[in-house]
Amino acid sequence: MECLRNARRVNVILLLYRGKCQCLKNRIHTFIHKQNANNNSRFYSKRLPYEVDTNVRQDILLYTNKQRNGMMLSLSVAGVLSSVIFGGWFTYTLLCVRDPAPDPDETRWWKNNIFWRNKNKTALLTIIGLAGFGFSFIGHQVPAHTVKNIWLLAGGQKVRIHTYGPFLSTKEMIVPLSSMTCTVLPEPGEENKDVSFKIKGSRLFYSVECKGDFLQPKLFNSTVGMYRKNFNQ
């Protein structure tokens, strides 16, 4: 009887040992299977080796430029002053136009027009108006289309762009990447060439100066620096 009990105990111990071995074996197989799956996902990823993952989890600063603050301030001040000065000059010159007595022998109506009879002042008015508009346009639009900062927002589908406003104020806009396309991207060896891109709804191009700091160049080239063929659709 004692031998039979010992034999049963040995069988129970062997069964427990086999169960533990089988459990350990299953764990090893599971671990190896997971490792193979991870390796396969690396080698057979949908993303090409040269592509950059743009699906960021938080906002990332791609570009910043603070070297043009003085120049942008000067342009902004010049734009405001030119609007005031040329506007006042234009108004004063216009008020000084006098209506001389018409020529009774002149049958052509445009010859008796007040602006024709004051040809010199009319020419001066035209020059003042064009000059004032030109200086004001440059002083307002150049800073407004010069990029100060570019942020790639979380998710990788939109960017936040900061440009210069009047008197160094900051203008902010959030643009989907599908609504912008890069038109000029420097080639290797063209480090002194600025980047320019266009946004839907804007007739003018935006300039990214090469003197700024490209903090994430690969992300920049894969997002802002991409040329999109379906941009005009």
TIKEBA-895765 format. One record per residue (C-alpha): x, z, y. Coordinates in Angstrom, 2 decimals. Layout:
# TIKEBA-895765
+---------+---------+---------+
|       X |       Z |       Y |
+---------+---------+---------+
|       X |       Z |       Y |
...
+---------+---------+---------+
***
This chain:
# TIKEBA-895765
+---------+---------+---------+
|       X |       Z |       Y |
+---------+---------+---------+
|    0.00 |    0.00 |    0.00 |
|    2.83 |    0.83 |    2.37 |
|    4.44 |   -2.56 |    1.72 |
|    1.15 |   -4.30 |    2.44 |
|    0.79 |   -2.50 |    5.77 |
|    4.34 |   -3.41 |    6.74 |
|    3.70 |   -7.04 |    5.84 |
|    0.59 |   -7.09 |    8.03 |
|    2.52 |   -5.56 |   10.91 |
|    5.21 |   -8.20 |   10.55 |
|    2.56 |  -10.96 |   10.56 |
|    0.98 |   -9.53 |   13.71 |
|    4.37 |   -9.34 |   15.43 |
|    5.16 |  -12.92 |   14.42 |
|    1.79 |  -14.13 |   15.73 |
|    2.37 |  -12.38 |   19.06 |
|    5.87 |  -13.82 |   19.28 |
|    4.59 |  -17.33 |   18.54 |
|    1.90 |  -16.93 |   21.20 |
|    4.43 |  -15.86 |   23.81 |
|    6.73 |  -18.72 |   22.88 |
|    3.86 |  -21.20 |   23.14 |
|    2.86 |  -19.78 |   26.54 |
|    6.45 |  -20.02 |   27.76 |
|    6.66 |  -23.57 |   26.42 |
|    3.47 |  -24.55 |   28.24 |
|    4.81 |  -23.09 |   31.48 |
|    8.04 |  -25.04 |   31.13 |
|    6.10 |  -28.27 |   30.49 |
|    3.89 |  -27.60 |   33.52 |
|    6.92 |  -26.97 |   35.74 |
|    8.64 |  -30.16 |   34.56 |
|    5.44 |  -32.16 |   35.11 |
|    5.13 |  -30.89 |   38.69 |
|    8.76 |  -31.73 |   39.42 |
|    8.30 |  -35.24 |   38.06 |
|    5.17 |  -35.67 |   40.17 |
|    7.03 |  -34.57 |   43.30 |
|    9.91 |  -36.91 |   42.54 |
|    7.53 |  -39.79 |   41.96 |
|    5.73 |  -39.07 |   45.23 |
|    9.07 |  -39.25 |   47.02 |
|   10.12 |  -42.52 |   45.48 |
|    6.67 |  -44.12 |   45.55 |
|    5.45 |  -42.94 |   48.98 |
|    3.17 |  -45.26 |   50.92 |
|    5.49 |  -44.91 |   53.89 |
|    8.49 |  -47.21 |   53.96 |
|   11.97 |  -45.61 |   54.06 |
|   12.57 |  -46.66 |   57.68 |
|    9.16 |  -45.48 |   58.92 |
|    8.79 |  -42.20 |   60.80 |
|    6.00 |  -39.73 |   60.17 |
|    4.14 |  -39.56 |   63.48 |
|    1.43 |  -37.17 |   62.26 |
|    2.85 |  -34.16 |   64.09 |
|    1.25 |  -30.73 |   63.88 |
|    1.89 |  -29.74 |   67.49 |
|    2.53 |  -31.39 |   70.84 |
|    6.08 |  -32.75 |   71.09 |
|    7.90 |  -33.74 |   74.27 |
|    9.28 |  -37.25 |   73.74 |
|   10.70 |  -38.04 |   77.17 |
|   11.40 |  -36.31 |   80.45 |
|   13.03 |  -37.38 |   83.70 |
|   13.60 |  -35.13 |   86.70 |
|   16.38 |  -37.14 |   88.34 |
|   14.05 |  -39.22 |   90.52 |
|   12.26 |  -36.41 |   92.36 |
|   14.04 |  -37.12 |   95.66 |
|   13.43 |  -40.85 |   95.52 |
|    9.77 |  -40.46 |   94.54 |
|    9.23 |  -37.96 |   97.36 |
|   10.78 |  -40.38 |   99.85 |
|    8.57 |  -43.25 |   98.64 |
|    5.47 |  -41.07 |   98.79 |
|    6.22 |  -39.91 |  102.33 |
|    7.03 |  -43.48 |  103.40 |
|    3.73 |  -44.69 |  101.94 |
|    1.70 |  -42.08 |  103.82 |
|    3.57 |  -42.59 |  107.10 |
|    3.31 |  -46.37 |  106.89 |
|   -0.44 |  -46.10 |  106.32 |
|   -0.82 |  -43.94 |  109.42 |
|    1.62 |  -45.80 |  111.68 |
|    0.63 |  -49.34 |  110.79 |
|   -3.05 |  -48.41 |  110.76 |
|   -2.80 |  -47.00 |  114.28 |
|   -0.72 |  -49.93 |  115.48 |
|   -3.20 |  -52.40 |  114.00 |
|   -6.13 |  -50.63 |  115.66 |
|   -4.39 |  -50.45 |  119.04 |
|   -3.45 |  -54.15 |  118.94 |
|   -6.96 |  -55.11 |  117.89 |
|   -8.48 |  -53.17 |  120.78 |
|   -6.11 |  -54.89 |  123.20 |
|   -7.45 |  -58.32 |  122.30 |
|   -9.37 |  -59.65 |  125.30 |
|  -11.98 |  -62.37 |  125.29 |
|  -10.94 |  -64.92 |  127.94 |
|  -13.43 |  -67.29 |  129.44 |
|  -14.25 |  -70.14 |  127.02 |
|  -13.28 |  -73.69 |  127.90 |
|  -16.50 |  -75.58 |  128.75 |
|  -14.88 |  -78.91 |  127.87 |
|  -13.93 |  -77.78 |  124.35 |
|  -16.50 |  -78.90 |  121.78 |
|  -14.82 |  -77.48 |  118.68 |
|  -16.26 |  -74.03 |  118.06 |
|  -13.15 |  -72.54 |  116.46 |
|  -11.11 |  -73.42 |  119.56 |
|  -13.29 |  -71.04 |  121.58 |
|  -12.95 |  -68.25 |  119.01 |
|  -11.54 |  -65.01 |  120.43 |
|   -8.75 |  -64.85 |  117.84 |
|   -7.74 |  -68.46 |  118.42 |
|   -7.58 |  -67.95 |  122.17 |
|   -5.36 |  -64.89 |  121.49 |
|   -3.09 |  -66.61 |  118.98 |
|   -0.05 |  -64.47 |  119.68 |
|   -1.91 |  -61.20 |  119.24 |
|   -3.69 |  -62.55 |  116.18 |
|   -0.34 |  -63.40 |  114.57 |
|    0.95 |  -59.93 |  115.43 |
|   -2.17 |  -58.35 |  113.92 |
|   -1.64 |  -60.32 |  110.70 |
|    2.02 |  -59.28 |  110.43 |
|    1.17 |  -55.63 |  111.10 |
|   -1.62 |  -55.66 |  108.54 |
|    0.48 |  -57.28 |  105.79 |
|    3.48 |  -55.03 |  106.47 |
|    1.35 |  -51.90 |  106.49 |
|   -0.40 |  -52.86 |  103.27 |
|    2.90 |  -53.74 |  101.58 |
|    4.69 |  -50.51 |  102.50 |
|    1.65 |  -48.41 |  101.62 |
|    1.23 |  -50.18 |   98.28 |
|    4.87 |  -49.64 |   97.33 |
|    4.86 |  -46.03 |   98.50 |
|    1.78 |  -45.16 |   96.45 |
|    1.95 |  -47.38 |   93.36 |
|    5.65 |  -47.17 |   92.46 |
|    5.59 |  -43.36 |   92.02 |
|    2.20 |  -43.56 |   90.30 |
|    3.64 |  -45.94 |   87.67 |
|    6.98 |  -44.20 |   87.16 |
|    6.83 |  -41.95 |   84.11 |
|    7.96 |  -38.35 |   84.46 |
|    7.06 |  -36.88 |   81.04 |
|    5.60 |  -38.19 |   77.79 |
|    4.11 |  -35.87 |   75.17 |
|    3.00 |  -36.88 |   71.68 |
|   -0.13 |  -34.84 |   70.98 |
|   -0.90 |  -33.14 |   67.69 |
|   -2.16 |  -35.65 |   65.14 |
|    0.06 |  -38.44 |   66.43 |
|   -2.78 |  -40.60 |   67.77 |
|   -2.60 |  -39.87 |   71.52 |
|    0.03 |  -39.28 |   74.19 |
|   -0.04 |  -37.29 |   77.41 |
|    1.69 |  -39.12 |   80.27 |
|    2.80 |  -37.51 |   83.53 |
|    3.54 |  -39.70 |   86.55 |
|    4.32 |  -38.92 |   90.19 |
|    1.57 |  -38.30 |   92.72 |
|    1.71 |  -37.81 |   96.50 |
|    4.45 |  -35.40 |   97.61 |
|    5.83 |  -34.82 |   94.07 |
|    2.50 |  -33.77 |   92.63 |
|    1.91 |  -34.64 |   88.98 |
|   -0.73 |  -37.07 |   87.76 |
|   -1.74 |  -36.59 |   84.14 |
|   -3.55 |  -38.89 |   81.75 |
|   -4.19 |  -38.83 |   78.00 |
|   -4.05 |  -42.26 |   76.37 |
|   -4.66 |  -43.29 |   72.73 |
|   -1.71 |  -45.14 |   71.24 |
|   -4.04 |  -47.99 |   70.34 |
|   -4.69 |  -48.55 |   74.07 |
|   -1.05 |  -49.09 |   75.03 |
|    1.71 |  -51.48 |   74.07 |
|    5.41 |  -51.62 |   74.83 |
|    6.42 |  -54.79 |   76.66 |
|   10.14 |  -54.17 |   77.23 |
|   12.24 |  -52.15 |   74.77 |
|   16.04 |  -52.22 |   75.16 |
|   18.05 |  -53.63 |   72.28 |
|   21.14 |  -51.83 |   70.92 |
|   23.82 |  -52.05 |   73.59 |
|   21.30 |  -52.30 |   76.46 |
|   21.28 |  -48.61 |   77.36 |
|   20.91 |  -49.38 |   81.08 |
|   17.64 |  -51.26 |   80.62 |
|   14.39 |  -49.46 |   81.39 |
|   11.43 |  -49.32 |   79.02 |
|    8.07 |  -50.59 |   80.26 |
|    4.63 |  -50.42 |   78.69 |
|    1.09 |  -51.39 |   79.61 |
|   -2.14 |  -49.44 |   79.30 |
|   -5.58 |  -50.96 |   78.90 |
|   -7.45 |  -50.97 |   82.20 |
|   -4.30 |  -50.98 |   84.32 |
|   -3.01 |  -54.19 |   85.92 |
|    0.46 |  -52.79 |   86.58 |
|    3.14 |  -51.80 |   84.10 |
|    4.51 |  -48.28 |   83.65 |
|    8.26 |  -47.77 |   83.81 |
|   10.29 |  -45.35 |   81.68 |
|   13.74 |  -45.10 |   83.23 |
|   16.75 |  -45.15 |   80.93 |
|   18.39 |  -42.35 |   82.94 |
|   15.86 |  -39.86 |   81.60 |
|   16.19 |  -37.78 |   78.44 |
|   14.75 |  -39.23 |   75.21 |
|   14.36 |  -36.00 |   73.24 |
|   12.84 |  -37.63 |   70.13 |
|   14.09 |  -41.25 |   70.10 |
|   12.76 |  -42.11 |   66.62 |
|    9.31 |  -40.74 |   67.39 |
|    9.37 |  -42.50 |   70.76 |
|   10.19 |  -45.87 |   69.19 |
|    7.49 |  -45.39 |   66.53 |
|    4.75 |  -44.49 |   69.02 |
|    5.25 |  -45.43 |   72.68 |
|    7.88 |  -48.07 |   71.92 |
|    5.66 |  -50.06 |   69.53 |
|    4.41 |  -53.54 |   70.39 |
|    0.77 |  -53.85 |   69.27 |
|   -0.52 |  -57.34 |   68.58 |
|   -4.21 |  -56.38 |   68.83 |
|   -3.76 |  -54.77 |   72.25 |
|   -5.80 |  -57.42 |   74.12 |
|   -8.60 |  -57.55 |   71.57 |
+---------+---------+---------+
***
